[in-house]
């Protein structure tokens, strides 16, 4: 006879199930050719960047070291996204100002792995639970957050960088194609 599932374990299983469904949808969509318009392809990354930045500020990742690390992780993600772009097939349709992009499954897996790693770090270290504020303050450390929280936020900035890096590659490819007309 198996033990009953506790409410906290049930909520974790639900989150993991939803995450698995979202991964499946993302992989299914990535396997198909998607239409990108250079004028509007920056809207979703802009929204994701605003949410990520607001989250970083709300979680108090505002020390100079935090900011440097977040910028560095964004740059690492940008490099990964650019690399992903080099393995992406692009078809251009200049008449309608669009490009049709088929992202390599490995590129999608990189993005998903970064998000899964972020979730895993936060889950394993108890970062998903509410942590009471340090009454003495955090002035004695270089960063105001726990290392696991910082790692989770850095991974979120890597994921943002992957999205921005891929879009930058697509924008450059489209601009070069337009210039050759």
N, C-alpha and C positions, 0 to 999 in steps of 0.2 A: 504494500500500500504506500502510495507516495504522500509526502507532506503537502498540506494546502499551501497555495501561493499567497504570500503576504501582500497587502496593498502596495507597499513600496516596490516589491519585486514585480508586481503586476504592471505598475506604471512604467517601470524600466522596460519590461517586455513589450509594452505597447509602443514606447518610443523607438525601440529597436525595430519593431515590426514596421512602423511608419517610415523609419529611415531606410529599411530594406526595400519597401515599395518605391520610395523616391529614387533610390539608386537604380532600381529596375527601369523606372520611367526614364531616367536620365540616360541610361545606356541604350534603351530602345530609341529614344530621340536622336542620340548621337550617331547611331548606326545609319540614320537616314540623312539625306541631303537637306540642309536647312538654308532658307533664304535670309541673307543679311543685306540690309541697306546701309551704306556708309554713313548716311545722315542720321540714322536712328539707332545704330548698333551700340552706341555709347550710353543709351538711357538705362538699361538694366545694370551695367557696371557702375554707373553713377549712383543709382539707388542703393546698390549693395555697398558701395564705398561710404555713402552717407550713414547707412545703418551700422557698418563696421566701426566707423569713426565715432559715432554717437555711443556705441557700446563700449569702446575703449575709454572714452571720457567718463561715462557713467561708472565704469569699474575702476576709475582713478588710475589709469595707465598714463600718468602725466609727468612723471619725473623725467629729467633729461636722459637718463639711461633707458627708460622705457621708450621714449620717443625715438632714440637712436636705434634701438633694437627693432621697433615696429617698422621703421623706414627700411632697415636692412632686410627684414623678412619680406617686406613688400617688393624690394628689389630682387630677392631670390625668387620669389613667386613670379615676378615679371620675366625673369630669365627662363624659368620653366615654361611659362606660357608662350614665350617667343619660340622656344624649342618645340613645343607642341605645334605651333603654327607651321614649322618647317615640315611636319609630317601630316599636314592637313591638305586635302585636295580642294582646289578652288576653281570654280567655273564662273566666268564673267558674262554679264549681259548688260552692255552699256546702254542699250536702248531704254531700259527701264531703271537704270542706275542701281543695279543690284549685283550681288555675287551669291553664288550657291556654294555652300561650304559643307564638306563632309569631314567631320573631325575624327581623327584616328581613335579607335577604342582605347588605346594605351593612354592617350591624352586625357580622356574622360576618367580613366581609372586613376591617374595621378591626382586629379582634382578631388575625386571621391575619397581616395586614400588619405589625403591631407585632412579633409573634413572628418573622416572616421577616426583618424589618429587624434584629432583635437577632442572629439567626443569621448574617445576611450581614455585619454589622459584625465579629462575632467571627471569621468565616471569613477575610474580607479582611485583617484586621489580624493574623492569626496567633493569635488568642485561643483557638483550639481546641487549640493545641499547649501542652504543658507549658512554663511559663516558670520558669527558675530564680529563686529568691528573691534579692533585692538584699542582698549581704552587708553593705553599709554601713547598711542600714535605710532606711526611707522617711521619716525624721523631717524631712527638708528640704522636703517637699511638704505641701500642705493635705490631699491625699487619698493614701491608701497604695497606690492602684492606678493602672494605666495609664489614660489617658483613654478608650481604646477599651473596656477592661473596665468602666469606670464607665458608659459609654454603654450597653453591653449590659445591665448590671444595672438601669439606670434604665428601659430599655425593658421589662425583665421586670416591674418594679414598675408600669409603665403597664398592661401586660397584666393584672396582678392587679387593678389599680384598675378596669379595664373590667368585669371579672367582678363585683367587689363593687358597683360603681355600678349595673350592670344589676339585680343581686339586690335592692339597696336600693330601686330604682324599683319593682320588682315587689312587694316587701313593702309599700311605701307604697300602691300601687294596690290591693292586696288589702285592706289595712286600711281604706282609704277606702270601698271597696265593702262591706265588712262593716258599717261604721258606718252606711251608708245603709239598711240593712235595717230 
